[in-house]
Amino acid sequence: MLVNGKWTKDWTPVQAKDDKGRFVRQVSEFRHWITPDGEPGPTGEGGFKAEKGRYHLYVGYICPWASRTLMVRALKQLQDYITVTVVNPVMTDQGWQFDGFPGSHADELNGHQYIHQLYTQVAPEFTGRATVPVLWDKKLGTIVNNESADIIKMLNSAFDHLTGSTLNLRPDALQQVIDEQSVKVYDQLNNGVYKAGFASTQFAYEEAYNGVFSMLDMLEKQLSDGRKYLLGADITELDIRTFVTLIRFDVAYYGLFKCNRNQIADMPFLSKYVQRILEIEGIRDTVRIDHIKHGYYSIKALNPNGIVPAGPDLDIIG
């Protein structure tokens, strides 16, 4: 990680842990918002006005948090408004690097080799982990935001007056239930698989494992009534948050993270749900199974020999 702007140690996936061995995730540092008129958003400073071509996303196809920003970008038809750089999925001793893997890119904007150099370009004394996604302002040469939960919210509405998009992933009538269920999905599923995979005690692992499958069982039951998406006939932010973990589950979390009671392929309603979302225009382009597998299985703490499994068969994605 970076300490006072200096790379100080080899990369490790465990950011912190509590006294019972539970994995604790870092809090994002940059929390500004793009708004239609450039006025300040819920956090941070103003000055980030929605403009075509001004903003850029640094992402990794391996990363579920980054991939949900790509999904919203696609659903909101912002491909011509926000450009993208994809990092190499194979983790190095200095974290995320650019280029060197099929489908990854060089950092043509800033000429860096590693993501952490982007952070110190903006904050020379930065202390913390250099994560993706990063929402970058090409005009001011700075990081707008590196919290995916913020980014998907702003992309949902900030550019509508320019694009004419009428899709709303956070309709007023559903905002409360989206936020309430998102907290549970995050804790038990999105972050739950990481809490299982990076647990340092048996207690912490079993607690996380039980939470993961309790949530999956609940979602399977929720979809068993014939609804198309989790909250009804229309896709919402909750579906975006859920999908990014489900699509990675069988190829990464099931084996490597020891979430091995069953695969998503064994849950008929969740399997069909994942396939429906993949069929939405633009979504399949946000999923790269080769990046996901090579990225997760490059984590030396979990897979010291770096062997990438040949399976499983991916019937779930068609």
C-alpha positions as CSV (number, residue, x, y, z in Angstrom):
1,M,0.0,0.0,0.0
2,L,1.0,3.7,-0.2
3,V,2.2,5.4,3.0
4,N,2.8,9.1,2.6
5,G,3.0,8.6,-1.1
6,K,5.6,5.8,-1.0
7,W,4.9,2.2,-2.0
8,T,5.9,0.4,1.2
9,K,5.2,-3.3,0.9
10,D,4.2,-6.1,-1.4
11,W,0.5,-6.3,-2.2
12,T,-1.7,-8.3,0.1
13,P,-5.4,-8.8,-0.2
14,V,-6.2,-8.6,3.5
15,Q,-6.5,-4.9,4.2
16,A,-7.3,-5.2,7.9
17,K,-9.0,-7.6,10.3
18,D,-10.8,-7.4,13.5
19,D,-10.1,-9.3,16.7
20,K,-12.1,-12.3,15.5
21,G,-10.3,-12.6,12.2
22,R,-12.9,-11.0,10.1
23,F,-11.8,-9.3,6.9
24,V,-12.2,-5.5,7.0
25,R,-12.4,-3.4,3.8
26,Q,-10.8,0.0,3.3
27,V,-13.0,3.1,3.0
28,S,-12.7,5.0,-0.2
29,E,-10.9,8.4,0.0
30,F,-12.1,10.5,-3.0
31,R,-15.8,11.3,-2.8
32,H,-16.6,14.2,-5.2
33,W,-19.6,14.0,-7.5
34,I,-20.4,14.8,-11.2
35,T,-23.6,16.8,-11.2
36,P,-25.6,18.4,-14.1
37,D,-24.5,21.9,-13.2
38,G,-21.3,21.3,-11.4
39,E,-22.7,22.1,-8.0
40,P,-21.4,19.9,-5.1
41,G,-23.0,16.5,-4.6
42,P,-23.7,14.7,-1.3
43,T,-20.0,14.7,-0.4
44,G,-16.9,16.5,-1.5
45,E,-16.4,19.7,-3.5
46,G,-18.1,21.1,-6.6
47,G,-16.8,21.9,-10.0
48,F,-17.4,18.6,-11.7
49,K,-20.0,19.4,-14.3
50,A,-21.4,16.7,-16.6
51,E,-19.8,17.2,-20.0
52,K,-19.3,14.9,-22.9
53,G,-15.7,13.5,-23.1
54,R,-14.5,15.1,-19.9
55,Y,-14.5,12.0,-17.7
56,H,-12.7,8.7,-17.8
57,L,-13.0,5.4,-15.9
58,Y,-10.1,3.3,-14.8
59,V,-11.5,-0.2,-14.2
60,G,-10.6,-3.9,-14.0
61,Y,-12.9,-6.6,-15.5
62,I,-11.8,-8.8,-12.6
63,C,-13.2,-6.3,-10.0
64,P,-16.9,-6.5,-9.2
65,W,-16.9,-2.9,-7.9
66,A,-15.4,-1.6,-11.1
67,S,-17.6,-3.8,-13.2
68,R,-20.8,-2.3,-11.8
69,T,-19.7,1.1,-13.0
70,L,-19.2,-0.4,-16.5
71,M,-22.7,-1.9,-16.3
72,V,-24.3,1.5,-15.5
73,R,-22.2,3.2,-18.2
74,A,-23.6,0.7,-20.7
75,L,-27.2,0.8,-19.5
76,K,-27.2,4.6,-19.5
77,Q,-25.6,4.7,-23.0
78,L,-22.6,6.7,-21.8
79,Q,-20.0,5.0,-23.9
80,D,-19.5,8.1,-26.0
81,Y,-19.4,10.4,-22.9
82,I,-17.0,8.5,-20.6
83,T,-13.9,6.8,-21.9
84,V,-12.3,3.7,-20.2
85,T,-8.9,2.2,-19.4
86,V,-8.9,-1.5,-18.3
87,V,-6.1,-2.6,-16.0
88,N,-4.2,-5.9,-16.2
89,P,-6.2,-8.5,-14.1
90,V,-3.0,-10.3,-12.8
91,M,-2.1,-8.7,-9.5
92,T,1.5,-7.6,-9.1
93,D,3.6,-6.8,-6.0
94,Q,2.7,-3.2,-6.7
95,G,-1.0,-3.8,-7.1
96,W,-2.9,-3.0,-10.4
97,Q,-0.7,-2.5,-13.4
98,F,-1.5,-1.3,-16.9
99,D,-1.3,-3.3,-20.2
100,G,0.3,-6.8,-20.7
101,F,-2.9,-8.9,-20.8
102,P,-5.4,-9.4,-23.7
103,G,-8.1,-6.8,-23.3
104,S,-6.1,-4.6,-20.9
105,H,-4.8,-1.1,-21.9
106,A,-1.8,1.1,-21.4
107,D,-2.4,4.3,-19.5
108,E,-2.6,6.6,-22.5
109,L,-4.0,9.6,-20.4
110,N,-1.2,9.8,-17.8
111,G,1.5,7.4,-18.9
112,H,1.7,5.4,-15.7
113,Q,2.7,1.8,-15.1
114,Y,0.6,1.2,-12.0
115,I,-2.6,2.5,-10.6
116,H,-0.9,3.7,-7.4
117,Q,1.0,6.2,-9.5
118,L,-2.3,7.8,-10.5
119,Y,-3.2,8.3,-6.8
120,T,0.1,10.0,-6.0
121,Q,-0.1,12.2,-9.1
122,V,-3.2,13.7,-7.4
123,A,-2.2,13.3,-3.8
124,P,1.6,13.1,-3.4
125,E,1.3,12.2,0.3
126,F,-1.5,9.7,-0.1
127,T,-1.8,6.9,2.4
128,G,-4.0,3.9,1.6
129,R,-4.7,1.3,-1.0
130,A,-4.8,2.2,-4.7
131,T,-8.1,0.6,-5.9
132,V,-10.3,0.6,-9.0
133,P,-12.6,2.0,-10.1
134,V,-11.2,5.5,-10.4
135,L,-13.4,8.2,-12.0
136,W,-11.0,10.7,-13.5
137,D,-11.5,14.2,-14.7
138,K,-9.4,14.8,-17.8
139,K,-10.1,18.6,-17.7
140,L,-8.7,19.1,-14.2
141,G,-6.4,16.2,-14.1
142,T,-7.7,14.8,-10.9
143,I,-9.6,11.9,-9.3
144,V,-13.3,12.7,-8.9
145,N,-14.3,9.6,-7.0
146,N,-13.0,6.1,-6.3
147,E,-16.2,4.7,-4.5
148,S,-18.2,2.6,-6.9
149,A,-21.4,3.0,-4.9
150,D,-21.2,6.8,-5.5
151,I,-20.1,6.4,-9.2
152,I,-23.1,4.2,-10.1
153,K,-25.5,6.7,-8.5
154,M,-24.0,9.7,-10.3
155,L,-23.9,7.9,-13.7
156,N,-27.6,7.1,-13.2
157,S,-28.7,10.7,-13.4
158,A,-25.9,13.3,-13.9
159,F,-25.8,13.0,-17.8
160,D,-29.5,12.5,-18.5
161,H,-30.0,16.1,-19.7
162,L,-27.3,15.5,-22.3
163,T,-28.1,12.0,-23.4
164,G,-31.9,12.0,-23.1
165,S,-31.8,8.7,-21.3
166,T,-35.1,7.9,-19.5
167,L,-33.8,4.7,-17.7
168,N,-33.8,5.3,-14.0
169,L,-32.0,2.6,-11.9
170,R,-33.2,4.4,-8.7
171,P,-36.8,5.3,-9.2
172,D,-38.2,7.4,-6.3
173,A,-40.7,4.8,-5.3
174,L,-38.0,2.2,-4.8
175,Q,-35.1,4.2,-3.4
176,Q,-35.7,3.2,0.2
177,V,-36.1,-0.5,-0.6
178,I,-33.1,-0.4,-2.9
179,D,-30.9,1.1,-0.2
180,E,-32.1,-1.2,2.5
181,Q,-31.6,-4.4,0.4
182,S,-28.3,-3.2,-1.0
183,V,-26.9,-3.0,2.5
184,K,-27.8,-6.6,3.2
185,V,-26.6,-7.8,-0.2
186,Y,-23.3,-6.0,0.3
187,D,-22.7,-7.3,3.8
188,Q,-23.7,-10.9,3.1
189,L,-22.9,-11.4,-0.6
190,N,-20.8,-8.8,-2.3
191,N,-18.4,-8.4,0.6
192,G,-19.5,-11.7,2.2
193,V,-17.5,-13.8,-0.3
194,Y,-14.4,-11.8,0.5
195,K,-15.0,-12.2,4.2
196,A,-15.1,-15.9,3.6
197,G,-12.1,-16.0,1.3
198,F,-9.9,-13.8,3.4
199,A,-11.0,-15.0,6.8
200,S,-8.1,-15.7,9.2
201,T,-10.1,-17.8,11.7
202,Q,-12.5,-20.7,11.3
203,F,-15.1,-18.7,13.1
204,A,-14.9,-15.8,10.7
205,Y,-15.0,-18.1,7.7
206,E,-18.0,-20.0,8.8
207,E,-19.9,-16.8,9.8
208,A,-19.3,-15.3,6.4
209,Y,-20.0,-18.6,4.5
210,N,-23.4,-18.9,6.3
211,G,-24.2,-15.3,5.4
212,V,-23.4,-15.9,1.7
213,F,-25.7,-18.9,1.3
214,S,-28.4,-17.4,3.5
215,M,-28.5,-14.4,1.0
216,L,-28.3,-16.7,-2.1
217,D,-31.2,-18.8,-0.7
218,M,-33.2,-15.6,-0.1
219,L,-32.6,-14.3,-3.6
220,E,-33.5,-17.6,-5.2
221,K,-36.8,-17.6,-3.3
222,Q,-37.4,-13.9,-4.2
223,L,-37.1,-14.8,-7.9
224,S,-39.1,-18.0,-7.7
225,D,-42.4,-16.0,-8.0
226,G,-41.7,-15.3,-11.7
227,R,-40.5,-11.7,-11.4
228,K,-38.0,-10.6,-14.0
229,Y,-35.7,-8.7,-11.7
230,L,-35.3,-8.5,-8.0
231,L,-37.8,-5.7,-7.4
232,G,-40.2,-6.4,-10.3
233,A,-40.4,-5.9,-14.1
234,D,-37.6,-3.3,-14.4
235,I,-33.9,-3.5,-13.7
236,T,-32.7,-1.4,-10.8
237,E,-29.4,-0.6,-9.0
238,L,-30.0,-3.6,-6.7
239,D,-29.7,-5.9,-9.7
240,I,-26.4,-4.3,-10.8
241,R,-25.0,-4.7,-7.3
242,T,-26.1,-8.4,-7.1
243,F,-25.2,-9.5,-10.6
244,V,-21.5,-8.6,-10.4
245,T,-21.0,-11.1,-7.6
246,L,-23.2,-13.8,-9.1
247,I,-21.4,-13.8,-12.4
248,R,-18.0,-14.3,-10.6
249,F,-19.3,-16.9,-8.1
250,D,-18.8,-20.2,-10.0
251,V,-15.5,-19.4,-11.5
252,A,-13.9,-17.7,-8.5
253,Y,-15.7,-17.6,-5.2
254,Y,-17.0,-21.2,-5.2
255,G,-13.5,-22.7,-5.3
256,L,-10.9,-20.1,-4.4
257,F,-12.9,-18.4,-1.7
258,K,-14.3,-21.7,-0.3
259,C,-17.9,-20.7,-0.8
260,N,-18.6,-24.2,-1.9
261,R,-22.0,-25.4,-0.8
262,N,-23.2,-25.1,-4.4
263,Q,-22.7,-23.1,-7.5
264,I,-25.1,-20.5,-9.0
265,A,-25.5,-23.0,-11.8
266,D,-27.3,-25.3,-9.3
267,M,-29.9,-22.6,-8.4
268,P,-32.4,-22.5,-11.3
269,F,-34.0,-19.1,-10.7
270,L,-30.7,-17.3,-10.0
271,S,-29.1,-18.9,-13.1
272,K,-31.9,-17.7,-15.4
273,Y,-31.7,-14.3,-13.7
274,V,-28.0,-14.0,-14.5
275,Q,-28.7,-15.0,-18.1
276,R,-31.5,-12.4,-18.5
277,I,-29.2,-9.7,-17.4
278,L,-26.4,-10.8,-19.7
279,E,-28.8,-10.6,-22.6
280,I,-29.4,-6.8,-22.0
281,E,-27.6,-4.8,-24.7
282,G,-24.1,-3.9,-23.7
283,I,-23.9,-6.0,-20.5
284,R,-22.0,-9.0,-21.9
285,D,-19.2,-6.6,-23.0
286,T,-18.6,-5.8,-19.3
287,V,-17.9,-9.4,-18.5
288,R,-14.5,-11.0,-19.3
289,I,-14.3,-14.5,-17.7
290,D,-10.6,-14.7,-18.7
291,H,-9.8,-11.6,-16.7
292,I,-11.9,-12.8,-13.7
293,K,-10.2,-16.2,-13.6
294,H,-6.6,-15.0,-14.2
295,G,-7.1,-12.1,-11.8
296,Y,-8.5,-14.0,-8.8
297,Y,-6.2,-17.0,-9.2
298,S,-3.2,-14.6,-9.3
299,I,-3.7,-13.8,-5.6
300,K,-0.7,-15.5,-4.0
301,A,-2.1,-15.5,-0.5
302,L,-4.9,-17.9,-1.8
303,N,-3.2,-19.6,-4.7
304,P,0.6,-19.5,-4.3
305,N,1.4,-21.4,-7.4
306,G,-0.8,-19.3,-9.6
307,I,-2.4,-22.2,-11.4
308,V,-5.7,-21.1,-13.2
309,P,-8.3,-23.9,-13.2
310,A,-9.6,-25.1,-16.6
311,G,-13.2,-25.3,-15.3
312,P,-15.9,-25.0,-14.5
313,D,-18.1,-25.2,-17.6
314,L,-19.9,-21.9,-17.8
315,D,-23.4,-22.9,-18.8
316,I,-24.7,-20.0,-16.7
317,I,-23.5,-17.4,-19.2
318,G,-24.6,-19.3,-22.3
